[in-house]
Amino acid sequence: MVKAELLEILRCPVCVRKEGLTGNLTVYQDTWLICEDCQRKYPVVDDIPVMLIDEGDKWQNTETESLPVPPPDMR
């Protein structure tokens, strides 16, 4: 689970660079962070958010309800 304090400071690494976008993230089933602006989805593996742009891109067009819970093992 992502702690509330961490969620307050984390932002989508793509959107935070764009003017007018906040990159705020919401938690989905304690295993995904979803950007409110671009809908990129970042997995949370072993309670650690994987905030890599490539990971967010990979899941961007996946419907939230179709995300695998838990996320696939990235090792």
KESE-425715 format. One record per residue (C-alpha): residue number from 1; residue in three letters; x, y, z. Coordinates in pm, whole numbers, plus 32768, in hexadecimal, padded with zeros to 4 digits. Each point is the difference from the previous one (the first is absolute). Layout:
! residues N
pos: NUM; code: ALA; x: X; y: Y; z: Z;
...
This chain:
! residues 75
pos: 1; code: MET; x: 8000; y: 8000; z: 8000;
pos: 2; code: VAL; x: 8081; y: 815C; z: 7FA7;
pos: 3; code: LYS; x: 800F; y: 80E3; z: 812E;
pos: 4; code: ALA; x: 7F31; y: 813E; z: 7FF0;
pos: 5; code: GLU; x: 8136; y: 80D7; z: 803D;
pos: 6; code: LEU; x: 80AA; y: 7F68; z: 7ECE;
pos: 7; code: LEU; x: 7ECB; y: 8021; z: 7F29;
pos: 8; code: GLU; x: 7FF4; y: 8174; z: 8051;
pos: 9; code: ILE; x: 8154; y: 803C; z: 7F60;
pos: 10; code: LEU; x: 7FFF; y: 7F02; z: 7EE4;
pos: 11; code: ARG; x: 7F9B; y: 8081; z: 7EA9;
pos: 12; code: CYS; x: 7FEE; y: 7F6B; z: 7EA5;
pos: 13; code: PRO; x: 815D; y: 8039; z: 7F6D;
pos: 14; code: VAL; x: 7F69; y: 8054; z: 7EAB;
pos: 15; code: CYS; x: 7EF2; y: 80F5; z: 8069;
pos: 16; code: VAL; x: 80C7; y: 80BA; z: 8107;
pos: 17; code: ARG; x: 80D5; y: 808E; z: 7EE2;
pos: 18; code: LYS; x: 7ED5; y: 8083; z: 7F3E;
pos: 19; code: GLU; x: 7F6E; y: 8156; z: 8045;
pos: 20; code: GLY; x: 7EA2; y: 7FF5; z: 808D;
pos: 21; code: LEU; x: 8011; y: 7E93; z: 8070;
pos: 22; code: THR; x: 8030; y: 7F93; z: 8169;
pos: 23; code: GLY; x: 8052; y: 7E90; z: 7FD3;
pos: 24; code: ASN; x: 7F36; y: 7FA7; z: 8136;
pos: 25; code: LEU; x: 7FE4; y: 7E8B; z: 803F;
pos: 26; code: THR; x: 7EE8; y: 7F2F; z: 808F;
pos: 27; code: VAL; x: 8026; y: 7EA6; z: 8097;
pos: 28; code: TYR; x: 7F4C; y: 7ED6; z: 7F67;
pos: 29; code: GLN; x: 7FE1; y: 7EC5; z: 80D3;
pos: 30; code: ASP; x: 8143; y: 8054; z: 80B9;
pos: 31; code: THR; x: 80C7; y: 7F7E; z: 7ED5;
pos: 32; code: TRP; x: 7FEB; y: 8112; z: 7EF8;
pos: 33; code: LEU; x: 8030; y: 8179; z: 7FF1;
pos: 34; code: ILE; x: 7F32; y: 80A5; z: 7EEE;
pos: 35; code: CYS; x: 8047; y: 815D; z: 7F7D;
pos: 36; code: GLU; x: 7EC9; y: 80D9; z: 8004;
pos: 37; code: ASP; x: 807B; y: 80C6; z: 7ED1;
pos: 38; code: CYS; x: 8084; y: 7F02; z: 7F03;
pos: 39; code: GLN; x: 7F7F; y: 7EB5; z: 808B;
pos: 40; code: ARG; x: 815B; y: 7F61; z: 800A;
pos: 41; code: LYS; x: 8002; y: 7EE7; z: 80FB;
pos: 42; code: TYR; x: 812E; y: 7FB1; z: 80D8;
pos: 43; code: PRO; x: 8019; y: 7EB4; z: 80BA;
pos: 44; code: VAL; x: 804C; y: 7FE9; z: 8173;
pos: 45; code: VAL; x: 80E3; y: 7ED5; z: 803C;
pos: 46; code: ASP; x: 8057; y: 7F99; z: 8165;
pos: 47; code: ASP; x: 7F6F; y: 814F; z: 8078;
pos: 48; code: ILE; x: 80ED; y: 80C0; z: 7F19;
pos: 49; code: PRO; x: 7F69; y: 80D2; z: 7EE6;
pos: 50; code: VAL; x: 80AB; y: 7FBD; z: 7EB3;
pos: 51; code: MET; x: 7FF7; y: 815F; z: 7F6F;
pos: 52; code: LEU; x: 80B4; y: 7FB3; z: 7EBA;
pos: 53; code: ILE; x: 7F6D; y: 80AD; z: 7ECF;
pos: 54; code: ASP; x: 801D; y: 7EBD; z: 7F37;
pos: 55; code: GLU; x: 7F2B; y: 7F4B; z: 8102;
pos: 56; code: GLY; x: 7EF8; y: 8111; z: 7FFE;
pos: 57; code: ASP; x: 7FFA; y: 7FFC; z: 7E82;
pos: 58; code: LYS; x: 7FD5; y: 7E87; z: 7FF9;
pos: 59; code: TRP; x: 7EBC; y: 800E; z: 80C8;
pos: 60; code: GLN; x: 7F75; y: 8151; z: 7F8F;
pos: 61; code: ASN; x: 7EF5; y: 7F73; z: 7F18;
pos: 62; code: THR; x: 7F9B; y: 7EE3; z: 80E9;
pos: 63; code: GLU; x: 7EAF; y: 8032; z: 80A5;
pos: 64; code: THR; x: 8022; y: 8023; z: 8178;
pos: 65; code: GLU; x: 7F20; y: 7ED3; z: 803F;
pos: 66; code: SER; x: 80E0; y: 7F2D; z: 7F1D;
pos: 67; code: LEU; x: 8144; y: 8045; z: 80BC;
pos: 68; code: PRO; x: 8098; y: 7EC4; z: 8093;
pos: 69; code: VAL; x: 7FF3; y: 7FF7; z: 817B;
pos: 70; code: PRO; x: 810A; y: 7FD2; z: 8074;
pos: 71; code: PRO; x: 80D5; y: 8094; z: 7EE8;
pos: 72; code: PRO; x: 80DD; y: 7F0F; z: 7F3D;
pos: 73; code: ASP; x: 8154; y: 7FB0; z: 8094;
pos: 74; code: MET; x: 80FE; y: 80E8; z: 7F5D;
pos: 75; code: ARG; x: 8137; y: 7F36; z: 8051;
